[in-house]
Amino acid sequence: MSQPLLTPTALRRASLDAVLAFAWDAEAFTASDVIEEVGLTRSTTIDVVDELVGRGLLAELPNARAAGDYRKGRPARRFAFRPESAYVVGVDAGRAHLTATVADLRGDARAVRHLDVDPEQDSPGARRRDAGRVVDDALAAAGVDRSSVAALCIGVPAPVDGDGLSPSHRDDFWRRMNPGFAELFSQWAPIVRIENDASLAAVAERSVGAAVGYDDFVALLAGERLGAGVWVDGRLLRGAHGGAAEMVAFDHVSGVRGAWGLGYRAGDLARKALEEESLPSSSALRELGAAEIDGRTVLTLASQGDVGALAIAQQVGETLAVVAGVLGSLFDSRRIIVSGAVAEGAGPVIDAAVAALPRELDLPAPDIVASTLGGDIVSIGAVCAAVGAAREGVLDLPAFATSA
């Protein structure tokens, strides 16, 4: 069957998309730069660039002669993308905190606001009010009006489907974490994207982290609870209800005992060892009270060579090997990235997991590495996802409609 010919309108839109995509990532450029990169004719290139200037997405700069870069002949016109022509908002809506970041269209942050909340006071109404408040506070701090926002993305600790909704849960926890955020923010933001927090960790890793250049990987949020953002064949997996790689499946995996994170496991094992008086006499953990022991403390001591903490890290690493083996078998991943705040001290755990992993996997073993993006990874991913959404839809926004 023959393919239908593109209409002039479709061809024009394709040209606009191609030139804008080039300009979004470029420094100052000329029409010749666009022609070389995009492959359009000179007349089409100049026409499209002028339209994007008219729409406010590009700016015309002083020509080469005025800029001091003299050349013989007529100086070339120079252009640049206007990242400040609109803004995006990225929100990490964790159970006990909300962080909103306002950034320009290239993802450069202009303001960040953080709000701690009582995780036990998570009624839908309170959570919606808190989310609206932290976003408005960040916009005010950045000096940005709602009307200047092109896209907004929120990460939540719940599965999220393609419409931005979360399915029901045993105690409705998922819908309390995502209490109609899509409807709330769509009242004023033209593009709204709601995502699972681990999925946004994967977006962050592929954009600026340990998965740059990788098409098949898993970003494993691994602090208190396990969460996985799965990238396969260059695409983020979601599933019918947003539950792709939902970690509750590990309730049924021998040797894992549920979806508890690496930090939680390390702290729990250390407290049990303290109670049972099984820690080596030289371990600094013996000098701590049970209330003082958490995952970060244990992993920090393990990184420093503490014998007791290293033994616990070994046990946690063996569990991580099982988790990585299951994820690697399911998705044939090249890389498993331990992400979130726990990644900073995860070296001994990862070393133990790497040593155990070949026994868990028939396919080639994935690399297991620690993220460098820290505890802000979901915020970073939310901004990256909001920028991506803006790139896809900005030409359709009324603020950038053609004046023709």
C-alpha positions as CSV (number, residue, x, y, z in Angstrom):
1,M,0.0,0.0,0.0
2,S,1.4,3.4,-1.0
3,Q,2.0,6.0,1.7
4,P,-0.1,9.2,1.5
5,L,1.7,12.3,0.5
6,L,2.3,14.9,3.2
7,T,0.1,17.9,2.9
8,P,1.7,21.4,2.7
9,T,0.5,22.0,6.3
10,A,2.1,18.8,7.5
11,L,5.3,19.6,5.7
12,R,5.4,23.1,7.2
13,R,4.8,21.7,10.7
14,A,7.6,19.1,10.2
15,S,10.0,21.9,9.1
16,L,9.1,24.0,12.2
17,D,9.6,21.0,14.5
18,A,13.0,20.1,12.9
19,V,14.3,23.7,13.1
20,L,13.0,24.3,16.6
21,A,14.6,21.0,17.8
22,F,17.9,22.0,16.4
23,A,17.7,25.5,17.9
24,W,16.6,24.3,21.3
25,D,20.0,22.6,21.8
26,A,22.2,25.0,19.8
27,E,24.1,28.1,20.7
28,A,24.0,31.1,18.4
29,F,23.5,29.8,14.8
30,T,23.0,31.0,11.2
31,A,20.7,29.8,8.5
32,S,23.6,27.9,7.0
33,D,24.0,26.0,10.3
34,V,20.4,25.0,10.1
35,I,20.7,23.9,6.5
36,E,23.7,21.7,7.3
37,E,22.1,20.1,10.3
38,V,18.4,19.8,9.2
39,G,18.7,19.5,5.4
40,L,16.0,22.1,4.4
41,T,16.4,24.4,1.4
42,R,17.7,27.9,2.1
43,S,14.4,29.6,1.3
44,T,12.4,27.2,3.6
45,T,15.0,27.6,6.4
46,I,14.9,31.4,6.3
47,D,11.1,31.4,6.2
48,V,10.8,28.9,9.1
49,V,13.4,30.7,11.2
50,D,11.6,34.0,10.7
51,E,8.3,32.4,11.7
52,L,9.9,31.1,14.9
53,V,11.3,34.5,15.6
54,G,7.8,35.9,15.1
55,R,6.3,33.3,17.5
56,G,8.8,34.4,20.2
57,L,10.8,31.2,20.4
58,L,13.9,32.5,18.7
59,A,15.6,35.8,18.9
60,E,17.6,37.5,16.1
61,L,21.0,38.5,17.4
62,P,23.4,41.2,16.1
63,N,25.0,40.0,12.9
64,A,28.6,38.8,12.8
65,R,30.0,42.2,11.9
66,A,28.2,43.9,14.8
67,A,29.3,41.1,17.1
68,G,33.0,41.8,16.2
69,D,33.4,38.6,14.1
70,Y,34.1,40.5,10.8
71,R,34.0,38.7,7.5
72,K,34.1,40.0,4.0
73,G,30.8,40.3,2.2
74,R,27.3,40.5,3.6
75,P,27.3,39.5,7.3
76,A,25.1,36.4,8.1
77,R,22.1,36.8,10.2
78,R,22.4,35.1,13.6
79,F,19.8,33.6,15.8
80,A,19.4,31.9,19.2
81,F,16.7,30.0,21.1
82,R,14.9,31.9,23.8
83,P,14.8,29.6,26.9
84,E,13.2,32.4,28.9
85,S,10.2,32.6,26.5
86,A,8.3,30.2,28.8
87,Y,9.0,28.2,31.9
88,V,8.4,24.7,33.3
89,V,7.6,23.4,36.8
90,G,8.9,20.1,38.1
91,V,7.5,18.7,41.4
92,D,8.7,15.9,43.6
93,A,5.5,15.1,45.6
94,G,6.9,12.5,48.0
95,R,4.8,11.3,51.0
96,A,6.6,13.5,53.5
97,H,7.8,16.3,51.4
98,L,7.0,18.4,48.3
99,T,9.6,20.2,46.2
100,A,8.8,22.5,43.3
101,T,11.4,23.7,40.9
102,V,10.7,26.5,38.3
103,A,13.1,26.3,35.3
104,D,13.4,27.8,31.9
105,L,12.9,25.8,28.7
106,R,16.4,24.4,28.9
107,G,15.9,23.2,32.4
108,D,18.0,25.8,34.2
109,A,16.4,26.3,37.6
110,R,15.2,29.8,38.5
111,A,13.7,28.9,41.9
112,V,13.2,25.9,44.2
113,R,10.8,25.7,47.1
114,H,10.5,22.8,49.6
115,L,7.6,21.9,52.0
116,D,7.8,19.2,54.6
117,V,4.4,17.6,55.4
118,D,3.2,15.1,58.0
119,P,3.0,11.7,56.1
120,E,0.1,10.7,58.3
121,Q,-1.9,13.7,57.3
122,D,-2.2,12.7,53.7
123,S,-5.9,13.4,52.9
124,P,-6.5,14.2,49.2
125,G,-7.7,17.7,50.0
126,A,-4.7,18.5,52.2
127,R,-2.3,17.1,49.6
128,R,-3.8,19.1,46.8
129,R,-3.6,22.3,48.8
130,D,0.0,21.6,49.8
131,A,1.0,20.9,46.2
132,G,-0.7,24.0,44.9
133,R,0.9,26.1,47.6
134,V,4.5,24.9,47.0
135,V,4.1,25.4,43.2
136,D,2.8,28.9,43.7
137,D,5.6,29.7,46.2
138,A,8.2,28.6,43.7
139,L,6.6,30.6,40.9
140,A,6.5,33.7,43.1
141,A,10.2,33.2,44.1
142,A,11.1,33.0,40.4
143,G,9.1,36.0,39.4
144,V,7.1,33.9,37.0
145,D,3.4,34.2,36.4
146,R,1.2,31.1,35.8
147,S,0.5,32.3,32.3
148,S,4.2,31.9,31.5
149,V,4.3,28.2,32.3
150,A,4.4,25.9,29.3
151,A,4.5,22.6,31.1
152,L,4.3,21.1,34.6
153,C,5.3,17.6,35.7
154,I,4.7,15.9,39.1
155,G,6.3,12.7,40.4
156,V,4.3,10.7,42.9
157,P,5.0,7.4,44.9
158,A,2.2,5.6,43.0
159,P,1.6,3.9,39.6
160,V,0.3,6.5,37.1
161,D,-1.4,5.7,33.8
162,G,-1.3,7.6,30.5
163,D,-4.1,9.9,31.7
164,G,-2.2,10.9,34.9
165,L,-4.4,8.8,37.1
166,S,-3.5,6.2,39.7
167,P,-5.4,2.9,40.3
168,S,-7.2,2.0,43.5
169,H,-5.1,0.3,46.2
170,R,-5.9,-1.7,49.3
171,D,-6.2,1.3,51.5
172,D,-6.4,3.8,48.6
173,F,-2.8,4.9,49.3
174,W,-2.0,5.4,45.6
175,R,-4.9,7.8,45.1
176,R,-4.1,9.7,48.2
177,M,-0.6,10.2,46.8
178,N,-2.0,11.3,43.5
179,P,-5.3,13.0,44.4
180,G,-6.3,14.3,41.0
181,F,-3.1,16.3,40.4
182,A,-3.8,16.2,36.6
183,E,-7.2,17.8,37.0
184,L,-5.9,20.3,39.6
185,F,-3.0,21.7,37.6
186,S,-4.7,21.4,34.2
187,Q,-7.0,24.3,35.3
188,W,-4.1,26.7,34.5
189,A,-1.1,24.8,33.1
190,P,-1.4,24.0,29.4
191,I,0.6,20.8,29.5
192,V,0.5,18.6,32.6
193,R,2.4,15.3,33.1
194,I,2.0,13.1,36.1
195,E,4.5,10.3,36.6
196,N,5.6,7.7,39.1
197,D,8.6,9.0,41.0
198,A,10.9,6.1,40.0
199,S,10.0,6.7,36.4
200,L,11.1,10.2,36.8
201,A,14.4,8.9,38.3
202,A,14.9,7.0,35.1
203,V,14.2,10.2,33.1
204,A,16.8,12.0,35.1
205,E,19.4,9.3,34.7
206,R,18.9,9.1,30.9
207,S,19.0,12.9,30.6
208,V,21.9,13.9,32.8
209,G,23.0,10.8,34.8
210,A,24.4,7.3,34.6
211,A,22.1,6.2,31.7
212,V,23.0,8.8,29.2
213,G,23.4,6.9,25.9
214,Y,21.6,3.8,27.3
215,D,18.4,2.5,25.8
216,D,17.9,-0.4,28.2
217,F,18.3,0.2,31.9
218,V,16.5,0.3,35.3
219,A,16.7,3.2,37.7
220,L,16.2,1.7,41.1
221,L,15.0,4.1,43.8
222,A,16.2,2.2,46.8
223,G,15.9,4.1,50.1
224,E,13.0,3.1,52.3
225,R,11.0,1.3,49.5
226,L,12.1,-0.1,46.2
227,G,10.8,1.7,43.1
228,A,11.9,1.0,39.5
229,G,11.9,3.2,36.4
230,V,12.3,0.9,33.5
231,W,13.7,1.9,30.1
232,V,13.4,-0.7,27.3
233,D,14.3,-0.2,23.6
234,G,14.7,3.6,24.2
235,R,11.3,4.0,25.8
236,L,10.0,4.4,29.3
237,L,7.7,1.5,30.3
238,R,4.4,2.4,31.8
239,G,1.8,-0.4,31.5
240,A,-2.0,-0.3,31.3
241,H,-2.4,1.2,34.8
242,G,1.1,2.6,35.2
243,G,2.3,-0.5,37.1
244,A,5.1,-1.7,34.9
245,A,7.8,-3.0,37.3
246,E,5.7,-2.3,40.4
247,M,7.9,-3.5,43.2
248,V,5.2,-5.2,45.2
249,A,6.0,-8.2,43.1
250,F,9.0,-8.8,45.3
251,D,6.7,-9.9,48.0
252,H,6.6,-13.2,46.1
253,V,10.3,-13.5,45.4
254,S,12.4,-15.8,47.6
255,G,15.3,-14.0,49.2
256,V,13.9,-10.5,48.9
257,R,11.0,-10.4,51.4
258,G,9.1,-7.5,49.8
259,A,9.8,-4.1,48.4
260,W,11.8,-2.7,51.3
261,G,14.6,-0.5,50.1
262,L,18.4,-0.9,50.6
263,G,18.5,1.8,53.3
264,Y,15.6,0.3,55.2
265,R,17.2,-3.2,55.0
266,A,20.6,-2.0,56.2
267,G,19.1,-0.2,59.2
268,D,16.8,-3.1,60.1
269,L,19.6,-5.7,60.0
270,A,21.9,-3.5,62.1
271,R,19.2,-2.9,64.8
272,K,18.5,-6.7,64.9
273,A,22.3,-7.4,65.2
274,L,22.6,-4.9,68.0
275,E,19.6,-6.5,69.8
276,E,21.1,-10.0,69.4
277,E,24.6,-8.8,70.4
278,S,26.0,-10.3,67.3
279,L,28.0,-7.3,66.1
280,P,31.8,-7.6,66.2
281,S,33.4,-5.9,69.2
282,S,35.2,-3.5,67.0
283,S,32.1,-2.2,65.2
284,A,31.1,1.4,65.9
285,L,27.5,0.3,65.6
286,R,27.8,-1.2,69.1
287,E,28.2,2.3,70.5
288,L,24.9,3.5,69.1
289,G,21.4,3.1,70.4
290,A,18.8,1.5,68.2
291,A,17.1,4.8,67.6
292,E,20.4,6.2,66.2
293,I,20.8,3.5,63.6
294,D,19.4,4.1,60.2
295,G,20.4,3.0,56.7
296,R,22.6,6.0,56.0
297,T,24.6,5.5,59.2
298,V,25.2,1.8,58.4
299,L,26.2,2.4,54.8
300,T,28.5,5.3,55.8
301,L,30.3,3.1,58.3
302,A,30.5,0.3,55.7
303,S,32.2,2.7,53.3
304,Q,34.7,3.5,56.1
305,G,35.5,-0.2,56.5
306,D,33.6,-0.9,59.7
307,V,33.6,-4.7,60.0
308,G,30.0,-5.0,61.4
309,A,28.6,-2.6,58.9
310,L,30.4,-4.4,56.0
311,A,28.8,-7.7,57.0
312,I,25.4,-6.0,56.9
313,A,26.2,-4.4,53.5
314,Q,27.2,-7.9,52.3
315,Q,23.7,-9.2,53.2
316,V,21.9,-6.3,51.6
317,G,24.1,-6.7,48.5
318,E,23.1,-10.3,48.1
319,T,19.4,-9.2,48.2
320,L,20.2,-6.5,45.6
321,A,21.7,-9.2,43.4
322,V,18.4,-11.1,43.5
323,V,16.5,-7.9,42.7
324,A,18.9,-7.0,39.8
325,G,18.7,-10.6,38.6
326,V,14.9,-10.5,38.4
327,L,14.8,-7.1,36.7
328,G,17.6,-8.1,34.3
329,S,15.9,-11.3,33.4
330,L,12.6,-9.6,32.8
331,F,13.8,-6.6,30.9
332,D,17.3,-7.7,29.6
333,S,18.8,-4.4,30.9
334,R,22.3,-3.3,30.3
335,R,22.5,-1.3,33.5
336,I,20.9,-1.2,36.9
337,I,21.4,2.2,38.6
338,V,21.0,2.5,42.4
339,S,19.4,5.9,42.6
340,G,18.3,8.4,45.3
341,A,20.0,9.6,48.5
342,V,21.0,6.0,49.4
343,A,23.3,5.8,46.4
344,E,26.0,7.9,48.0
345,G,27.0,5.2,50.5
346,A,25.9,2.2,48.4
347,G,29.4,1.2,47.2
348,P,29.9,-1.8,49.5
349,V,26.3,-3.1,48.8
350,I,26.9,-2.8,45.0
351,D,30.3,-4.6,45.3
352,A,28.6,-7.5,47.1
353,A,25.7,-7.5,44.5
354,V,28.1,-7.6,41.6
355,A,29.9,-10.5,43.1
356,A,26.7,-12.4,43.5
357,L,24.9,-11.4,40.4
358,P,26.3,-13.9,37.9
359,R,24.7,-16.7,39.9
360,E,21.3,-15.0,39.5
361,L,21.2,-14.4,35.7
362,D,21.4,-16.5,32.6
363,L,21.5,-13.5,30.3
364,P,24.6,-11.3,30.2
365,A,24.7,-9.6,33.6
366,P,23.8,-5.9,33.7
367,D,26.2,-3.4,35.2
368,I,25.2,-2.2,38.7
369,V,26.3,1.3,39.4
370,A,25.5,4.1,41.8
371,S,23.8,7.2,40.7
372,T,25.5,10.6,41.1
373,L,22.3,12.6,41.2
374,G,21.6,12.3,44.9
375,G,18.4,12.8,46.8
376,D,17.1,15.4,44.3
377,I,16.8,12.9,41.5
378,V,13.0,13.0,41.3
379,S,13.0,16.8,41.1
380,I,15.6,16.6,38.4
381,G,13.6,14.1,36.5
382,A,10.4,16.1,36.9
383,V,12.1,19.2,35.4
384,C,13.6,17.1,32.5
385,A,10.2,15.5,31.8
386,A,8.5,18.9,31.9
387,V,11.1,20.3,29.4
388,G,10.5,17.2,27.2
389,A,6.7,17.8,27.3
390,A,7.2,21.4,26.4
391,R,9.5,20.5,23.4
392,E,6.7,18.3,22.1
393,G,3.8,20.7,22.5
394,V,5.1,24.3,22.6
395,L,4.2,25.1,19.0
396,D,0.6,24.3,19.8
397,L,0.3,26.6,22.7
398,P,-1.7,29.8,22.2
399,A,1.2,31.9,23.6
400,F,3.3,30.8,20.6
401,A,0.6,30.8,17.9
402,T,1.6,32.2,14.6
403,S,0.5,35.8,13.9
404,A,-0.1,35.0,10.3
